[in-house]
């Protein structure tokens, strides 16, 4: 900033941004003035979002979510070149820039959600769970949440243990679970599960004592709800 000031005194003009600095970054350096970007929403509408020089990606996404009326939960922001916006890109935005909000999650976010499912197989895990005749209610509630999130039933209250056993015995159950596109889960289903996360059924330690896959599935449910809460 001191160099810019000296340059301005000597030449009477503003220095040009150095090569490699994204458009807008040089002008916003050290500035606290608010600026406005336009965000094109998935429904075809557009929203004007105000930012300041200290804005973060999470703050920008929260502003977009508010502008969309709360209906947009898991999404990525894409710039004019079709590139997904990263944290460091936010400081390079300029007043009047146009972004696009697309439903979906970043690879990093998806990897974080899928991590608990690593090692799950249709072998031992399938036999252990489907062989239970009278499981604890915590396991029934947990599996009801899994079935709701994967789209097989809209309400946890409607899922019985017989329903769970039928699901687990399906050859493609674990494949569908691992390949589940969490960004496409209806928000109302996530909300229904998230409202019960303080129950014992959603503590990995509760399930780890009895069934390994129970702990892994519990961690997956928690990761999905966390994605919808902070993304």
C-alpha positions in Angstrom: 0.0 0.0 0.0 2.9 2.4 0.8 4.4 1.7 -2.6 1.1 2.4 -4.3 0.8 5.7 -2.4 4.3 6.8 -3.4 3.7 5.8 -7.0 0.5 7.9 -7.0 2.4 11.0 -5.7 5.2 10.6 -8.3 3.1 9.8 -11.4 -0.4 11.1 -10.6 -1.9 7.8 -11.7 -2.8 4.5 -10.1 -0.4 1.6 -10.6 -1.5 -1.3 -12.7 -2.2 -4.7 -11.1 0.8 -7.0 -11.4 0.7 -10.0 -13.6 -0.9 -13.0 -11.9 -3.3 -11.0 -9.7 -6.9 -11.7 -10.5 -9.0 -8.8 -11.6 -10.3 -7.0 -8.6 -7.8 -8.3 -6.1 -5.4 -5.3 -6.5 -8.2 -2.7 -6.2 -9.6 -4.3 -3.1 -6.3 -4.7 -1.3 -6.7 -3.1 2.1 -10.2 -1.8 1.3 -13.2 -2.3 3.6 -15.7 -0.9 1.1 -18.7 -3.1 0.3 -19.1 -4.4 -3.2 -21.9 -6.3 -5.0 -21.8 -9.4 -7.1 -24.6 -11.0 -9.1 -25.4 -14.6 -8.5 -27.5 -16.6 -11.0 -29.7 -19.1 -9.1 -30.6 -22.6 -10.3 -34.3 -21.6 -10.8 -33.2 -19.0 -13.4 -33.6 -16.0 -11.2 -30.7 -13.8 -10.1 -29.7 -12.2 -6.8 -27.5 -9.3 -5.8 -25.2 -10.1 -2.9 -23.1 -7.6 -1.0 -19.6 -8.4 0.2 -16.8 -6.6 2.0 -13.1 -7.1 1.8 -13.0 -9.6 4.7 -15.7 -11.9 3.2 -15.1 -15.6 3.3 -16.5 -18.3 1.0 -18.8 -19.5 3.8 -20.1 -16.0 4.3 -20.7 -15.6 0.6 -22.6 -18.9 0.4 -24.7 -17.9 3.5 -25.6 -14.6 1.7 -26.6 -16.5 -1.4 -28.6 -19.0 0.6 -30.5 -16.1 2.2 -31.1 -14.4 -1.1 -32.5 -17.7 -2.4 -35.0 -17.8 0.4 -33.3 -20.7 2.2 -34.3 -23.2 -0.5 -30.8 -23.6 -1.7 -28.8 -25.8 0.7 -26.0 -27.7 -0.8 -24.4 -25.9 -3.8 -21.2 -24.7 -5.3 -20.5 -21.2 -6.8 -19.1 -21.1 -10.3 -17.3 -18.2 -11.9 -17.6 -16.9 -15.4 -15.0 -19.4 -16.6 -17.0 -22.4 -15.2 -14.6 -22.9 -12.4 -15.8 -23.8 -8.9 -15.0 -20.9 -6.5 -12.5 -21.7 -3.8 -11.8 -19.9 -0.6 -8.8 -17.9 -2.0 -10.9 -16.8 -5.0 -13.3 -14.7 -2.9 -10.8 -12.0 -2.3 -10.3 -11.7 -6.0 -13.9 -10.8 -6.8 -14.7 -7.4 -8.2 -17.8 -5.2 -8.0 -20.3 -6.4 -10.6 -18.8 -9.9 -11.1 -21.4 -12.5 -12.1 -21.4 -16.0 -10.4 -23.6 -19.0 -10.9 -25.0 -21.2 -8.1 -25.2 -24.9 -9.0 -26.7 -27.6 -6.9 -23.9 -30.0 -5.8 -20.9 -30.3 -3.5 -17.2 -30.1 -4.0 -15.1 -33.2 -4.2 -13.6 -32.4 -0.8 -17.1 -32.2 0.8 -18.2 -35.4 -0.9 -15.1 -37.2 0.2 -15.7 -36.1 3.8 -19.2 -37.5 3.7 -18.2 -40.8 2.1 -15.2 -41.4 4.4 -17.2 -43.3 7.1 -18.4 -45.8 4.5 -14.9 -47.0 3.7 -14.6 -50.7 4.3 -18.3 -51.5 4.4 -19.0 -54.6 2.4 -22.0 -56.9 1.7 -20.2 -59.7 3.4 -19.7 -59.6 7.2 -21.6 -56.3 7.6 -24.6 -57.6 5.7 -24.8 -60.9 7.6 -24.4 -59.2 11.0 -27.2 -56.7 10.5 -29.7 -58.8 8.6 -29.3 -61.6 11.2 -30.5 -59.4 14.1 -34.1 -60.3 15.1 -34.6 -58.0 18.1 -32.2 -55.1 17.8 -32.0 -52.2 20.2 -34.3 -49.3 19.4 -31.2 -47.1 18.8 -30.2 -49.3 15.9 -33.8 -49.2 14.5 -33.8 -45.4 14.7 -30.4 -45.1 13.1 -31.3 -47.4 10.1 -34.6 -45.5 9.7 -32.6 -42.4 9.3 -30.4 -44.1 6.7 -33.4 -45.3 4.7 -35.0 -41.8 4.8 -31.8 -40.1 3.6 -31.4 -42.7 0.8 -34.9 -42.0 -0.4 -36.6 -45.3 0.3 -39.1 -43.9 2.8 -40.1 -40.3 3.6 -40.6 -40.6 7.4 -38.5 -42.3 10.1 -41.6 -43.2 12.1 -42.8 -45.4 9.2 -39.7 -47.6 9.1 -39.9 -50.9 11.0 -37.0 -53.4 11.6 -38.6 -55.7 9.0 -38.2 -52.9 6.5 -34.6 -52.5 7.5 -33.9 -56.2 7.1 -35.5 -56.2 3.6 -33.4 -53.2 2.6 -30.1 -54.7 3.9 -30.8 -58.0 2.2 -31.1 -56.3 -1.2 -28.0 -56.9 -3.3 -27.6 -53.3 -4.2 -28.2 -51.7 -0.8 -24.6 -51.0 0.0 -23.8 -50.0 -3.5 -26.7 -47.5 -3.4 -25.6 -46.2 -0.1 -22.0 -45.6 -1.2 -23.1 -44.0 -4.5 -25.8 -41.9 -2.9 -25.6 -38.3 -4.3 -26.0 -36.5 -1.0 -26.4 -33.1 -2.7 -29.7 -34.4 -4.2 -31.3 -35.4 -0.9 -34.4 -33.3 -0.3 -33.7 -30.7 2.4 -36.9 -31.6 4.3 -35.6 -35.2 4.8 -32.3 -34.0 6.2 -34.2 -31.6 8.5 -36.3 -34.5 9.8 -33.3 -36.5 10.6 -31.3 -33.6 12.0 -34.1 -32.8 14.4 -33.3 -36.0 16.2 -29.5 -35.9 16.3 -29.4 -35.4 20.1 -30.8 -38.9 20.6 -28.7 -41.8 21.7 -29.3 -43.4 18.3 -27.0 -40.9 16.7 -23.9 -41.4 18.9 -21.3 -43.5 17.1 -20.1 -44.8 20.5 -23.5 -46.3 21.2 -23.3 -48.5 18.1 -19.6 -49.2 18.2 -20.0 -51.4 21.3 -22.4 -53.7 19.5 -22.0 -53.5 15.7 -19.2 -52.0 13.6 -21.3 -51.1 10.7 -23.7 -49.3 13.0 -21.0 -46.8 14.1 -20.0 -46.3 10.4 -23.5 -45.6 9.3 -24.0 -43.3 12.3 -21.0 -41.3 11.2 -22.3 -41.1 7.7 -25.7 -39.7 8.8 -23.9 -37.1 11.0 -21.7 -36.1 8.0 -24.7 -35.7 5.7 -26.5 -33.5 8.2 -23.3 -31.5 8.8 -22.9 -30.9 5.0 -26.4 -29.5 4.8 -25.8 -27.3 7.9 -22.6 -25.6 6.8 -22.3 -25.9 3.1 
